[in-house]
């Protein structure tokens, strides 16, 4: 009989039962066009869409064909059910070994590379008691065998040293923490082989804290050399309220073996330009196939979904979605336009400054270029009460103000963006404060 979910609870099936499910039952669970997550060849799960569900005996082991969002159709794959994740699919329990048969070896746990971590670094650490991540600071990183499973000693921001704890990489969030296996493969997950070959250029001087670092500028230089005879090009425009950024990139022919390097590099360069100048719209012009790949990548569910969802806030109109359009002629692209901003150079007088960090508030009082006061005050950025943050910032500022005879100017910085009109449009420093 076909198995069904009951209520809001997922159906748990033993593999022996799961293996006997009719293909008709699978068709009921999965439909063409359904969104889910599928395992790629690197072992990681990525957003995908069901393209086809087969009931053929030849496809019995891998009956579902998926398309990875943001990638070309040539990357579509037939997948087995255990490599798919969806709320509409039943969970599968691990099978027990039969008789005297040996159980399968456990998957080798991921090995962390702690070489990029050092004393004083800020990070976020999972609290096992609360199941949430909180700001912390690295106290030391041990290389001893006795601390192999939890080699990082951290200090919880806002707590006493008595609460310091030794933790492993599975509880740490930091851009400086990496997997050893990723370093061996080189490049981020989902990076096409052609892009790895052309763009991952090792620098002459190896960075000691990130031996796997491959500068974009070197990859771009190598790509342009390889594409010097290309006759086709991809052009794009990034429009914003007070201007428009333009760029042109030579690309390989759509049938060339390295064409995926073109679309991958274009995506990276567009991402770089977006965070340099902001954008409310991306306009593309060039080979149809490459344009479509970029458009999917810069759509909801694509490789650059974070940029797509962030830009409306950055541009100051959260109700207006980021748009990607494709035009046939380069003349149809918006013209390049820059709006130079004049910055003041006078630093005399009495000035007050603050910097909002994930773990502390830094305040500085300066008189005629001389620092009279400087202090870091710890705070809890995870607090959902806006009044808490307002009071914490004002209290820290008032302490700094006491060191000055008067205040001529106030300046501040935080993780966020400011418009050409000098208005704060978006801030990412208060993760739990409601949007309103």
N, C-alpha and C positions, 0 to 999 in steps of 0.2 A: 504493500500500500504506500501511497505517497505521504511523505511527512509534511506537516504544516506547523507554522509557529503559532503559539497560543499566547494571547495577550501581548504584553510589551517585553516578554522575556525571550532571549534568543534560544533557538533550539540547539541542544547539544547532542551530537551524534557520535557513536563509536565508529572508528574507521571501517569495521566489518559491515556495519549497517549502511554507512555512507557509500561504500563501494557498490552496494546493491541498488542504490537509487536509480530509477528509470531516467533515461535522458529526457523524457517528457517532463519529469519533475524539475529538472535543471532549467528547462525552457520556461517553466512557470516562475522560477526564481530570478532568472536573468533575461533581460530583453535588450534588443539592439538599441543602442543609444544610452543605455544606463551608465551612470557615472560610478566609478569605484576606484580602488587602488590595486595596482598589479606589481608584482616583483620583477625588477629588471635584472639583467645579467650580473650586475654588481651586488645583488643581494638586497638592495633597498627597494622600498615601495614608492611608486610615483602615481600621480593622478592619471587615470586612463578611462577609456570609453569602450563599451562592448560593441564590436563590429559585426560579429557573427557567432551564433551558437550552433554547433553541429551535433547531429545524432548518429553520425556515421561510426561504424565500428573502427575505422581507421583513425578516428579522432577520439577514441575512447579515453585515452590517457590525458589528452589535452584538448577538450572540446570547445573551449572559448577563445575566440580571436579578439584581441584588444588593440586599441590604438592609443599610444602614449600622448597625452595632451602636450602640445608644444613641439612635437617632433614630426618627422615626415612619415608618410604611409609605408615607406620601405622598412620602418622600424616596427611595424605591426607584428605581433607574435601570437601564436596559439599557446594558450596557458592551461595548466592543470588547475583544478579547483583549489588546491592547497596553496597556490600562489596568488590567490585573489582575496581581497578584503572588501566586504560590503555588509551593511546592516541587514541586507536581505538574504545573506547567505548563512547557512548554519555553521557553527563552530565545530571543528573536528578535534576530538581528543587524541592524544598520542596512543598508538597501538602497542599492546603489550606483546613481548616476544612469546612465540608458541613453543611448548615443550622445552627441549634443551637448546633450542636455537638461541644464538647469542643476540642480545639486544644491540641495536645499532649504536655506534659510538656517538657520544654527545657532540654537538657542534662545538667547535673550538671557540671559546669566548674571545671577544674582541680585545686586543691588546692596546692599551692607551700609551701615547707618547707624551710623557710629562716634561720633556726637555724645554718646552716653551713657557712653562710656569716658573715663576720666581717670587721671592719674598716681596710683599707689599702690593702685589697685583690684586685688583678688584675682580670679583666673580659672583655668580649666584649659585647657591648650594641647596640641594633638596633636604628639607627637614623631614626625617623619617617619622617623627611624631605627628606632624601636621600634613604631610604629603604635599607641601608647597615649596617653591624656591624662594630663598631670602638672600639679601646682600651679605657678602662675606669678604674677608681679606685673607690672602695666603700668608701663613706664618713661616712655613718651611716645607720643602719637598725632600723626602727621604729617599735614598738609593739603597737602603738596607733590605736584605731579604725578608726580615721580620715584618716589614711594612709594605711588602709587595702588593697586597690586596687593597691597602688604604694608605698610600704613601704621602698624601697631602694633608698637612695640618692647617686648619682654617680657624679664623676668628670671626664669630658672628657679630656683625655691625650692630652696635647699640647694647651689647651684652658684655659681661665681665669675662676675663680670661679663663675663669673656671669653666666656662661653657665651650671653650675651644675643643675641637674634635678632629680626629683623623678620618679622612674620607677617601673613597676611590673615585675614579673617573666617571663611573656611572651616576654619580650624584652631583657632578660639577658641570656648570654651563659657562664656557669661556671660549672665545675664538682662538685662544692660544693652546687649547687642548685638542689633540688630534689622535686619530687611530693610526697605528703603525702600518696596518694593511693598506690604508688609503695612501700613505706616503709611498709605499712600494708600487702601487698601481700608477700613481701620478694623476693629478687633475681631479676635479670634482666629479661626483657620480653623474652619469648620463652624458658625459663629454664624449662625442663621437671620436673614433680612432683617428680620423683625418685631422681633427682639431688637436688631438693630443700630439700627433706627429709634427704638426707645423707650429703650434702655438706654445708648447711647453719647452721653452728655451732656458737652459740652466745659466745663471749669471756667472761671470768670470770669478767673482768673489762670493763664496757661499755664505749666506747669513747663518751664524752659529745658533741662533734661536729658532730658526725655521729653515731647515735644510731642504725642505721640499718647495720653498718659495720660487715661483717662476713669474717674473715681472711681465705685466701686460705689454709694456713698451717693447720688450725684446721679442715677444710673440708677434706683435703687430709688425715689427720691422721684418721678421722672417717671413711672415705671410705676404707682405707687399712685394718682397723679392721673388717669392714663388709665383705670385700672381701678376708679375710685371707685364706679361704678354696677353693678359686677359682683355678682351674687347668690351665685355659687358660690365655694367656697374649698378650698384644698388645705392639709391639716393634716399635720404629721409629728411624730414623737417619736424622739429619739436616746437609746437607753438605754445606761447604763454601770454599772459595779459599784457605785458609790456615789451614783447619781442618774439623772436623766432630763431632757433638754432638750426643750422643746415650742415649736412655732411655727405660725402660721396666716397664709396668704397668699391674698388674693383673686385669683381666676383668671378668665380669659376663658372664655366658653362654648366647648365643643369644636369648634363649627362657625365660630367667630369667626376672622377673618383674622389676629388677633394672638395666637392661642392658643399658638403656639410661643414667644412671648416669655415666657409664663407658665411653661412647663416649663423654659426655659433659665434664667430667674432663680431658680426654685426649686432647680435643680441647683447654682447658684453659692452660694446662701444656705445650703444643706445642707452644702456643702463647707466654708464658712466656720465653721459651727457645729461641724462634726466636729473641725476642728483647734483650736478654742477649748476644747472640753470632752471630746473623744474619744467613741467610741461602738463598741459591739459589735453593735448592731442598729439598723436604720432601719425604722420602722413608718409607713406612709402611709395617708391617708384622704382621699378626694375623688373628682373625676371619674375614671372608670375609665381613659380613654385617657391622661390626664396621669400618673396613678399608674404605668401600665405603662411609659411613656417614662422616668420617673424610675427605676423599678426596673431597666430595661435599662441605663441610664447608670451605675447603681451596682452593676453585676455585672461579673464577670471578662470582659474584652474590651470593656467599655463606656468611655464618656468619662472616668469617674472610677475607672478600674481601680487607679490608684496608691493612692487612699484605701482602696479595698476590700482591697487586698493588704497595706497598712500597718497598718490598725487592729488586727488580731489581735496583732501585735507590740507596738503601742502600749498595748493593754489588758492585756498580760502573759500572754496565752494564745495563742501562735502556732499551736497545733493546732486552734483553734476558728475556723471561717470566719466572715466578716462576713455577716450575714443581712439580707435585705430582705423585709418582709411587707406585705400590703395588707389593711386591715380595712374593713368596710362602714360602721360607725358611729363617730363621734368618741368616743363613750363607751368604745369598745373600745381606745382609745389609752392607753398607760401615763400615769399622772399625772406632772405636773412635780415634780421634786425636786432641790434644790440642797444641796450640802454645803459650807458656808463653811469656809475654811481660815484658821486663826489664824497670822499671821506675827509673828515676834519683832521688836522695835524697838530692842533694846539692841545697840549696835555698839561698846561699850567693850571693853577688854582687848586681847589679842594674837591677831590673826586672820590666817589664811593662805587665799589664794584662787587658783584656777587657772581658766583658760578654754581649752578645746581647740578650736582652729580648724583649717581645712583646710591651712593653711601653717605655723602656728606654735603654740606653747604659751605662753600669757601667764600669768605668776605675779606675785602681789602680796602683800606683807607689810604689815599695818596694825597700829599700836598706838594705841589710844584715838583712832581716827579720823584718825590721821596716817600717810600713806604713807611707809614706811621703805625699801621696795624694790619695784621694778617692772621686769620684763624680758620680752622676747619671744624665745623660743628656737625656731629653725626645726627642722622635723622632716618626715619623709616619711610621710604618711598612707597612701600606697599600699603600704607594706611589709606583707606577709602574716603576719609573725611577731608574735604577741601579746606575746611577751617584750620585743621591741624597743620597743613602745609603752609597756609597763609601766615599763621602765627609763628611757625618755626622760621620762615624766611624773614619776617619783620623783626623778630627778636634778634636774630643774627645781625641784621642790618643796623639796628639801633645800637648794638654794642660797638660796631665799627664806626658809626657816626660819632660816638662819644669821643673818639680820638681826633676829631676835626673841629676847628673853630666854626666852620660853616660847611655847607654842601653846595657846590656849584653845578655838579653833574653826577648822574647815576647811570651806570651801565651794567648789563647782566648778560649771562649766557646760559643756555640749557640745550638739551637734545631736542631740536625742533627747527622750525623755519620762520623766516621773516620776509614779508613782501617788500616790493620796491617802495611802498609807501611807509616802510618802517613799522608795519603792524605785525604782531605775532599771529601767524595763521595756523600753526600746528605745534604741539608739544608732546613728546613721548616719555616724559619724565615721571608721570603719575599714572602707572598702569591700572590701578584699581579705582581711580576716581571716575564716577559716572560722566558720560559725555556732556550732560546738561549742567 
